[in-house]
Amino acid sequence: MSELRIHRREVLQRGLALGALGTAGARQALASDPPARVTPAPAALFPVSFNTSTLRGQKLPLVELVEIVAKAGYQGIEPWMDELDRHVESGGSLKDIGKRIRDHGLKVTGGIAFFEWMVDDESRRKAAFEHARQRFEQFSQIGATHLAAPPAGDVKNVSLLAAAERYRALLEMAADFGIVPAVEIWGPAANVCRLGQAVCIALEAHHLRACILPDVYHLHRGGSGLADVGKLNGGILAGFHLNDYPASPPAGQLKDADRVYPGDGVAPLKQLFRDLRAIGYRGAVSIELFNPEYYKQDPMVVARTALEKTRRVMEE
C-alpha cells in the first residue's frame, strides 16, 4: 500500500483541488439548467432531484416516472438499475429515454446500482467490476453523470485503505463512460456506515473525481449525524440524498420504511442547508424515500408534496 502514502500537504492540495473542481462543475451545471416547469426555484435554493425509490411501490414504468417528475417541477431524476432493465425488456431504448429526460428539462443527477466493488474476495470483486462496467454503460446512455457505489457485499473486514485502492480502480474504469461513481454511506452496513469512513476512502483514492454520497437517514442511522457536514469541502459531495426521520424508534432501530418527507421529522435540515451553502456545495439534493404509506397514494401527489415540503424547509 506504499503508493497510498502521500505527504499531508499533498492531501490538502488534492482536497482544495476537489473543492475547486466540484464547485466550478456545479456552477456550470446550474448555469445550463433549463427553467423549472412549474414553480421556478429561488436562486438561493438547491436544485432538487427525485430518486425514483420514492414511488417504487407504485411499480411505474420509467417513461411514466419521467413524466411525473417533470410535471411535478423537479430539476433532476435518479432512476434505479432495475427500472432501466424493465424499460429495455419492454422494448424501450435507453438512448430514447435519455432524450425524453432531456426534452423534459431534467438532468440525470445520479443512478442507483449495486455491485460488490469493495469486497476482499478477488473473484467476487472481479465479477463485480464487470457488472459495474455494464451498469456504467447503461447509465451513460441516459445521460447520467454519477452513480452510487455503496458498500455492497461482505465488507466487514475490508480496510479503508484497501477500499480506497479499489475505489480508485472503479473511478478509472468509469471514466471511459463519462460516469463518476460516488462512495455511498449506508447506515446499517458493516463498513462505510459513517461519514468519516467515506471521506477517508475518497481522499485516500488520490483521484480528482473521488467523491461521496451522503444521506440524511443513513448518517443518522450509522451514528454520524449531520453536524460534521459543515467541516467538509463542498467539492467532495457528488450529491446529497434527502429525507427525514421520526424521533422514535432510536437511530439503530430505524428502517428505510421510517423515512418521511423533509420537514415532517426531527432531522436538523435547516442547519444542513446552511452548512451546505457555507461549504460551497451548489449541486442537487435528491429526495429518496421508501415509505409504504406513500406507496398507497397518488404518485403525482407524492412527488409534488415531497418537493413542496423540501422547498419550504430550504426557505426557512
Sequence and secondary structure as in RCSB ss.txt:
>XXXX:A:sequence
MSELRIHRREVLQRGLALGALGTAGARQALASDPPARVTPAPAALFPVSFNTSTLRGQKLPLVELVEIVAKAGYQ
GIEPWMDELDRHVESGGSLKDIGKRIRDHGLKVTGGIAFFEWMVDDESRRKAAFEHARQRFEQFSQIGATHLAAP
PAGDVKNVSLLAAAERYRALLEMAADFGIVPAVEIWGPAANVCRLGQAVCIALEAHHLRACILPDVYHLHRGGSG
LADVGKLNGGILAGFHLNDYPASPPAGQLKDADRVYPGDGVAPLKQLFRDLRAIGYRGAVSIELFNPEYYKQDPM
VVARTALEKTRRVMEE
>XXXX:A:secstr
 GGG   HHHHHHHHHHHHHHHHHHHHHHHHH    SSS   TTS  EEEEGGGGGGGT  HHHHHHHHHHHT S
EEE BHHHHHHHHHTT  HHHHHHHHHHTT EE   B    TT S HHHHHHHHHHHHHHHHHHHHTT  EEEE 
  SS TT  HHHHHHHHHHHHHHHGGGT EEEEE  TTSSSS SHHHHHHHHHHTT TT  EE BHHHHHHHT  
SGGGGGS GGGBS EEE B  S S GGG  GGG B TTSSS  HHHHHHHHHHTT  S EEE    HHHHTS HH
HHHHHHHHHHHHHHH 
